[in-house]
Amino acid sequence: MAVLCSGGDAPGMNAFLRAVVRLGLNRHHRPVYGIRDGYRGLVRAARQVGGDGEALIGLCQDIERQVGNRGLIDAQQCIIQMDHASVSGIMGKGGTILGSARCLEFHKPQVRREVIDLLEKLQIGGLIVCGGDGSLSGARLLAQESNLRIIGVPATIDNDLQFTEMSLGVDTAVHTLVWAVDHFIDTARSHRRVMVLETMGRESGDLARMAALASGAEMVITPESGPMTEPRMRELAQRIEGAMTRGRGHAIVLIAEGVKFEPAQNRNGAYVLRDAFQSYFGREGAPFPDLEVRPSVLGHLQRGGHATPGDCILAARFAEEAWKSLLDPQAKSGITALRYNKVEIVPFGCEDLPERAVHSRAMDTLHDDLANW
């Protein structure tokens, strides 16, 4: 069996790798190969071998000779046979020791064919792909085009995969955002400011929504609530000004990166919102003409850091379910998913969770009712 991490890194990938390797070695007595740099590493290894039998023998010898940490140290070795020591001490570390990358070449059918041929020659019957939407799309194509057993594992802080309630990395990212809000609040209170913080999340507002609920941020703006127009931004500014009039001394506004604007904007949403708020607060006759609005784009800060216990536990549950499916001769390829607090395998191309959209709206309503306006 082989495992790779693909696309953007997410906290919990290392915990998942550790769980996969330890379960393979300790419970199932099966070797586990780690693939360096995701699909890119597979493509590189496939091209190194090509149709050359001697090159294939050389690759197998390298894998057998440089096991575990020795293979990980050699940056040129794309396929490493993992051992206990190679995953020791990585449980809570962010990122992934295998490396992760995006590989546009993998969109080409002939490139995927080369990878499938290599995996078959190495007698690898199962592949676990840990990543987000694009990575799992690649896994689906491999499953369709080969006899390999492919298991996808959702790992993205965006939490934008509709078939699972939670992906690896989300819990850690929410904790990081709460930590950031706690630090911004100190300055906001001290200087009577409005802080506009932009979160990640792509087209989903889940990350911003959960962070707002957990941190007590006064306002959260998500893509699901529709595009931001000038009247709408003015209405939000009026809400903040009204709260200030009633004695509030600051405001924290979270805006998800996927929020659209009308007319369309080329800048980060936090800066567009800052300009709109500042224009409103500085108008003639405004009660707080000196009220400052400070934007911050939190960026990749959210993707790093020590994985939370929640992510480490979810990683172990996903790993166990992946192995269970790989060793079941009656099972098919699919993706691990957390649904109603139960981990299960759902097929590639599965239907969305019908409750997700309703759940998002309910969380928005809950936050608005908790906000102190």
Secondary structure, DSSP 8 states (H G I E B T S, - for coil): -EEEE-SS--TTHHHHHHHHHHIIIIIS----EEETTHHHHHHHHHHHHTT-HHHHHHHHHHHHHS-THHHHH-TT--EEE--TGGGTT-TT-SS-TT-----GGGGSHHHHHHHHHHHHHTT--EEEEEESHHHHHHHHHHHHHSSSEEEEEEB-TT---TT-S--BTHHHHHHHHHHHHHHHHHHHHHHTEEEEEEE--TT--HHHHHHHHHHT-SEEE-GGG--EEHHHHHHHHHHHHHHHHTT---EEEEEETT--EES--SS-HHHHHHHHHHHHHTSTT-S-TT-EEEEEE-GGGGG-S---HHHHHHHHHHHHHHHHHHT-TT---EEEEEETTEEEEE-TT----THHHHHHHHHHHHHHHHS--
